[in-house]
Amino acid sequence: MNETYKSIKNLLKNKSNILLLTHTKMDGDALGSTLATYIFLKKFDKEVAAISNEPVPHTFQFLPTTEVISTEFMGKQDFIVTINCNDKEIDKMRYTVEDNKVNILITPKEDNFSKEDICFHKSKPKYDLIITLDTPSIEQLGKIYEDNVDTFFEIPIINIDHHSSNTHFGQINLVDTKAASTTEILFDLFKFLQGKDTHIDKNIATLLLAGIITDTGSFQNANTTPKSLEIAADLFDLGANQQDIIKNIYKTKKLSTLKLWGKVLSKLKNDPIHRIVWSLITSQDIEETNSNEDDTNGIIDELMSNTPGAEIFLLIKERSDGKVSGSIRTISPHINAAKIAGLFHNGGGHTQAAGFKIDKNDEDIHIISGKIIDRIKNFQKERLGLKKENNNDIKEISLDIKENTENNTIIDILAKLKEK
């Protein structure tokens, strides 16, 4: 790691305009690592831009400096037409647009121009360095990458991440799969870069702690390590606001969120033979509960703690961008969630927490959901050595939810789930 730290330090010395990016659908670690890096680099008088495909989720808007996140990507380069005038003088210049073609008309005063007098090139990119945070593959940057592919080949990339599925797409790759979060990696990097001075202030400490807390499920998940706890303690000493994080992320739920959770729990299905528990969120569910896609954060962890006997927990979500996403959790590192997510395009993540995203292609969400479940059942069938399948063993867990979900609290729903 020390050599990688040195490489990053040397590269940063000569860069002045830095672009920070993270994966689509930001979570606490993605946002915390991006904002912490933004504040840290500004202390070294760098020009820094932090850009995302989507606005900051409502759940995380309490974090410091979220207002610096922009959805406007300024990486496009000008296309320049250069005319070598030599001793020629231009009388007038204009352009016309015909059939989606731009015609540039140049009228000389005397001598005509030849094609040898004209050349084409692009302006230099605005940014001279890209840092990606908490992003396993460059494709997970979404539209920012898809619409500006050339930019990512022209500008060096520092890739900082902790996912085992990381593709090492950067010129420098600071990837530590033993770290519980990307912010945990940044804590050590910042300490190296800051030297004798202390640049990790209260805001940076809070952002780094937010990433650790969200990715460890408030230190309840199996990825929590002694080092995670040690760094958290150091961040407390540096002024991190742990209570603010816990209150806003875990203890505050909007009514629309509770309604959506009620729908998810009421549609819960269990396959005891293949040891899978799953549920589905449709766009109709989100519309009917007046909620948004971010309101599902945390519900899969509730399923894990309240549904004994299952090995794999899956939440399938119909998204507004025409895709279907899946969040996967497993109860043991022996059941590799990243490997399961890898059954699908661009799937990946950690040993016990992973996800994937596939195109909907105008297919019914219930049909897609069935195909996803079938693929995971086949995975389990092979892993468990099952010889035959009995579809009657797949059942819906009826929670006797009232038609008006508003009258059900999450505690009521979970209590009924535990009874089952």
ChimeraX attribute file (.defattr): number of C-alpha atoms within 10 A of each C-alpha:
attribute: neighborCount
match mode: 1-to-1
recipient: residues
	/A:1	11
	/A:2	9
	/A:3	8
	/A:4	14
	/A:5	18
	/A:6	14
	/A:7	16
	/A:8	18
	/A:9	15
	/A:10	11
	/A:11	14
	/A:12	19
	/A:13	10
	/A:14	10
	/A:15	14
	/A:16	15
	/A:17	17
	/A:18	21
	/A:19	21
	/A:20	22
	/A:21	27
	/A:22	29
	/A:23	23
	/A:24	17
	/A:25	18
	/A:26	20
	/A:27	21
	/A:28	25
	/A:29	27
	/A:30	25
	/A:31	31
	/A:32	31
	/A:33	32
	/A:34	31
	/A:35	25
	/A:36	25
	/A:37	22
	/A:38	23
	/A:39	20
	/A:40	21
	/A:41	18
	/A:42	11
	/A:43	11
	/A:44	13
	/A:45	10
	/A:46	17
	/A:47	14
	/A:48	21
	/A:49	20
	/A:50	23
	/A:51	20
	/A:52	24
	/A:53	21
	/A:54	14
	/A:55	15
	/A:56	21
	/A:57	17
	/A:58	11
	/A:59	18
	/A:60	18
	/A:61	14
	/A:62	12
	/A:63	21
	/A:64	17
	/A:65	15
	/A:66	18
	/A:67	12
	/A:68	15
	/A:69	21
	/A:70	15
	/A:71	14
	/A:72	13
	/A:73	16
	/A:74	14
	/A:75	17
	/A:76	15
	/A:77	15
	/A:78	11
	/A:79	11
	/A:80	11
	/A:81	11
	/A:82	11
	/A:83	15
	/A:84	13
	/A:85	13
	/A:86	8
	/A:87	6
	/A:88	13
	/A:89	14
	/A:90	14
	/A:91	10
	/A:92	10
	/A:93	10
	/A:94	9
	/A:95	10
	/A:96	10
	/A:97	9
	/A:98	8
	/A:99	5
	/A:100	7
	/A:101	8
	/A:102	10
	/A:103	11
	/A:104	12
	/A:105	11
	/A:106	15
	/A:107	15
	/A:108	15
	/A:109	11
	/A:110	10
	/A:111	11
	/A:112	12
	/A:113	18
	/A:114	9
	/A:115	8
	/A:116	8
	/A:117	11
	/A:118	12
	/A:119	11
	/A:120	9
	/A:121	11
	/A:122	11
	/A:123	10
	/A:124	14
	/A:125	16
	/A:126	15
	/A:127	20
	/A:128	17
	/A:129	22
	/A:130	22
	/A:131	19
	/A:132	25
	/A:133	27
	/A:134	27
	/A:135	25
	/A:136	27
	/A:137	21
	/A:138	22
	/A:139	15
	/A:140	19
	/A:141	20
	/A:142	15
	/A:143	14
	/A:144	23
	/A:145	16
	/A:146	13
	/A:147	12
	/A:148	15
	/A:149	13
	/A:150	13
	/A:151	18
	/A:152	17
	/A:153	9
	/A:154	13
	/A:155	15
	/A:156	17
	/A:157	21
	/A:158	23
	/A:159	26
	/A:160	26
	/A:161	30
	/A:162	24
	/A:163	26
	/A:164	17
	/A:165	21
	/A:166	22
	/A:167	14
	/A:168	18
	/A:169	14
	/A:170	18
	/A:171	13
	/A:172	18
	/A:173	20
	/A:174	23
	/A:175	22
	/A:176	18
	/A:177	17
	/A:178	15
	/A:179	19
	/A:180	27
	/A:181	31
	/A:182	28
	/A:183	35
	/A:184	23
	/A:185	23
	/A:186	20
	/A:187	21
	/A:188	13
	/A:189	19
	/A:190	18
	/A:191	14
	/A:192	14
	/A:193	17
	/A:194	15
	/A:195	9
	/A:196	8
	/A:197	8
	/A:198	11
	/A:199	18
	/A:200	21
	/A:201	15
	/A:202	17
	/A:203	20
	/A:204	27
	/A:205	26
	/A:206	26
	/A:207	29
	/A:208	32
	/A:209	31
	/A:210	32
	/A:211	26
	/A:212	28
	/A:213	27
	/A:214	22
	/A:215	23
	/A:216	19
	/A:217	16
	/A:218	16
	/A:219	17
	/A:220	11
	/A:221	17
	/A:222	15
	/A:223	20
	/A:224	20
	/A:225	14
	/A:226	9
	/A:227	13
	/A:228	21
	/A:229	14
	/A:230	11
	/A:231	20
	/A:232	24
	/A:233	13
	/A:234	15
	/A:235	23
	/A:236	16
	/A:237	11
	/A:238	17
	/A:239	15
	/A:240	23
	/A:241	18
	/A:242	17
	/A:243	9
	/A:244	15
	/A:245	23
	/A:246	15
	/A:247	11
	/A:248	16
	/A:249	20
	/A:250	15
	/A:251	9
	/A:252	11
	/A:253	13
	/A:254	10
	/A:255	14
	/A:256	17
	/A:257	23
	/A:258	20
	/A:259	24
	/A:260	26
	/A:261	25
	/A:262	25
	/A:263	22
	/A:264	23
	/A:265	24
	/A:266	21
	/A:267	16
	/A:268	19
	/A:269	19
	/A:270	20
	/A:271	20
	/A:272	14
	/A:273	19
	/A:274	23
	/A:275	18
	/A:276	21
	/A:277	26
	/A:278	25
	/A:279	21
	/A:280	21
	/A:281	22
	/A:282	19
	/A:283	15
	/A:284	10
	/A:285	18
	/A:286	23
	/A:287	11
	/A:288	13
	/A:289	19
	/A:290	13
	/A:291	19
	/A:292	18
	/A:293	18
	/A:294	15
	/A:295	20
	/A:296	18
	/A:297	14
	/A:298	14
	/A:299	15
	/A:300	20
	/A:301	15
	/A:302	13
	/A:303	23
	/A:304	19
	/A:305	11
	/A:306	15
	/A:307	17
	/A:308	13
	/A:309	13
	/A:310	19
	/A:311	18
	/A:312	24
	/A:313	23
	/A:314	24
	/A:315	22
	/A:316	25
	/A:317	22
	/A:318	25
	/A:319	18
	/A:320	12
	/A:321	8
	/A:322	11
	/A:323	15
	/A:324	21
	/A:325	18
	/A:326	21
	/A:327	20
	/A:328	26
	/A:329	26
	/A:330	22
	/A:331	21
	/A:332	13
	/A:333	13
	/A:334	9
	/A:335	17
	/A:336	21
	/A:337	26
	/A:338	24
	/A:339	19
	/A:340	24
	/A:341	24
	/A:342	17
	/A:343	15
	/A:344	16
	/A:345	11
	/A:346	17
	/A:347	24
	/A:348	26
	/A:349	26
	/A:350	24
	/A:351	24
	/A:352	21
	/A:353	23
	/A:354	25
	/A:355	24
	/A:356	21
	/A:357	21
	/A:358	15
	/A:359	14
	/A:360	16
	/A:361	11
	/A:362	8
	/A:363	9
	/A:364	10
	/A:365	20
	/A:366	13
	/A:367	9
	/A:368	18
	/A:369	19
	/A:370	10
	/A:371	12
	/A:372	16
	/A:373	16
	/A:374	12
	/A:375	14
	/A:376	18
	/A:377	18
	/A:378	14
	/A:379	16
	/A:380	20
	/A:381	17
	/A:382	12
	/A:383	11
	/A:384	12
	/A:385	9
	/A:386	12
	/A:387	7
	/A:388	8
	/A:389	13
	/A:390	8
	/A:391	9
	/A:392	8
	/A:393	12
	/A:394	17
	/A:395	13
	/A:396	15
	/A:397	17
	/A:398	14
	/A:399	20
	/A:400	10
	/A:401	17
	/A:402	11
	/A:403	9
	/A:404	9
	/A:405	18
	/A:406	14
	/A:407	12
	/A:408	15
	/A:409	15
	/A:410	17
	/A:411	9
	/A:412	13
	/A:413	18
	/A:414	19
	/A:415	13
	/A:416	16
	/A:417	19
	/A:418	12
	/A:419	9
	/A:420	12
